[in-house]
Amino acid sequence: MALSDPIRRQILQRLAASEARVTDVASEFSISLNSVSKHIRLLESARLVERTVIGREHLLRFRPEPLTEAEEWIARQQSFWARRLQAIDDLLTAEDAANEMPNLRENYSIEDR
């Protein structure tokens, strides 16, 4: 959900380059500061952005760790399903080979020996 919106993805791209003040990030968009702040809060709730308050300044920093966790989860799922699909393929290949064996016996005659 956090990455589903193009503005949030652009905010993360901006913060991946360097940390920035909320107002600096907001100035790069044609939407209101309030709207950008809502996007930032959603990114904070997803733990993708960390805010540090220094006086009146709110500095934002990109946190890639949740994306790394998601990437690792996806890799585990891909591995799991690849193994399962390979097991199905092996089973079907063995079944096909077993089904071909009676046909080989029927086609094999004493004259062929």
Helices and strands as residue ranges (DSSP letters): H 6-17, E 20-21, H 22-26, H 33-45, E 49-54, E 57-62, H 65-107, G 110-112
